[in-house]
Amino acid sequence: MRLKGFLSENFEMKDMGEASCVIGIEIFRDRSDGMLGLSQKSYIERILENFCMNKGSARIVPIEKGDHAMSQE
């Protein structure tokens, strides 16, 4: 909390508690597992809607790490 103290001494600010969303990025935490995650799900959904691609359905794609889309000759 030293950072918060330093910032409040040098800048006008309000402590609004833990952030759950900043500039459209969702923040989720699981302190028991030491996990911090970020999600841009709402942004992605908005982009898909803008390009009329939001009606698709999820599928499993048989691609593994290291696969190449084009042959390397």
C-alpha positions, 0 to 999 in steps of 0.5 A: 500500500506504499504506492497508494500512499505515495500517489495520494500524497502527490496527486489528487485521487479517490480510493474507489476500492479494487478495480473490476474494469479499467478502460474496457478491460475486465479484471478478475482475481483469485487471491487463494490461487494467486491468479490475476486475469484480464479479459476483453470479452465485451470489446471482442463481442462489440467488434464481432457485432460491428462486422456482423460476425456475432451469430457464429458458433464456437467450434473446436479447431484442430490446431496445435501449438507450432502448427503452420498454416502455410507450407514452408518450402 
